[in-house]
Amino acid sequence: MTYKHIYRTPDGFDDMMMNSDGDFLTGLWFINSRDQSKHKIDCEEKDLSVFRETCRWLDIYFSGRQPGFTPPYRIENFTPFRKEVSDIMLSIPFGETMTYGDIASRIAKVHGIKKMSSRAVGGAVGWNPLCIIVPCHRVIGSNKSITGYGGGIKNKIALLRLEKHDISNFIIPTKGTAL
């Protein structure tokens, strides 16, 4: 069974919804974003310890600090490639960014191949079902473009600002699917 819980974010962010199987967090996304289509929204709302723990994590995060713990989560349908990309995203420190190309280069090096597709990395980043906790918002285009965020560019910009990034150092797209 899948359960849901709504998290009310601070001003400047869309509210969030989370899913759980009863024991683990299985989804976290901004409400009404493109990411919503990946998750179950027609399910029972329930007070679960994993939701309370995730809310505590989000409270700390939205206060501008890196939480010192991670709520228990489970990611289903992990392919080895998606897991590799996810593990690299988890290694990006609070307040830093990495490009799709950086991730592709790192994977190519580990596998002893000349090149890995940044586009394939983008697909794996976009597949991420746990936004913020698995920090896909910290992945940017090679030209410092704030692009490719299923939670919406407005939220990605707000997350990067929260992590003390100077947004004037980034390129913000004016059109496209990332908005």
Disulfide bonds with the S-S distance in Angstrom:
none
